[in-house]
């Protein structure tokens, strides 16, 4: 286990479930404000929004399912409607 005092959570890998307005905005904020650019994984209900977000440079990877994204991420952000 690594020492948490040295961890910079903004340089970690994030998985964002729901790459709509909220998820896309979070991805943009993480990319623009981080000292070290984090890796951002995007998960959506269909392939359209994650593909658009990847084209815009907001996310780095688009896995095929949520379990795969969660396994690769240090932080999982849920940005879905209720």
N, C-alpha and C positions, 0 to 999 in steps of 0.2 A: 504494500500500500504506500502511495506517495505521501509526502508531507503536504498537508493542506495549506500551511502558512505560505508556501511558495506558489500555490496554484493561482493562476489568473483565469477566472471563469470565462472572460471574453475571448481568450485565445483557444478555447476548447472547441469540440465538435457539438453543434446544436442540430437537433432534428425539429423541424417545425411542421406540425400536422395542421393543415389548413393554410394554403398559400393564397389566400384572398387578400382583402384590404388590410386586415390586422396582421396576418402572418407575413405578408409581403412587406409591410411597414417595419415589422420587427427585424426581418432579414436585412432590409436596407440600413436600419439603424445600427445593427450589429456590425455590418460590413464597413460603415462609414466612421464609426467611433472607436473601433478597436485598435490598440497599438499594434497587435499582431492579428492579422486577418484570420478570423475563425473559419472553420469549415462548416457550411450550412447544408443540411440535407432537407429536402422538401418532399412532403407527402400530401397527396390530394385524393379526392374521391375518384377522379379520372385523370388522364394524362395531360389534359389541356393546360390547366393553370400551372402545374409544376414545369411544364415545357416552356411556357411563357416566362416564368420567373427565372428559369435557367438561361434563356436567351437574353434576358435583361441583366444578367450577371448577379442576380440576387441570391441564387442558390448554386451549390457546386455539384450535388448529386441528387438523383431521383431514383430511389430504390423501388423495387416492385411491390413491397408491402410494408406495413407498419412495424411488424416484428423485426424485420431486417433493419429498418431505420433506427428503432429503439436500441437494438444491439450495438449499433455503430456509434451512438451518440453519448456524450457525457451529460447533456442536458436535453430534456424533451419538453417542448412547448406546445400546448394544445390550444389552437386558435380556430376552433370550430363553433358553429352556432349551437344553441341549446335546443 
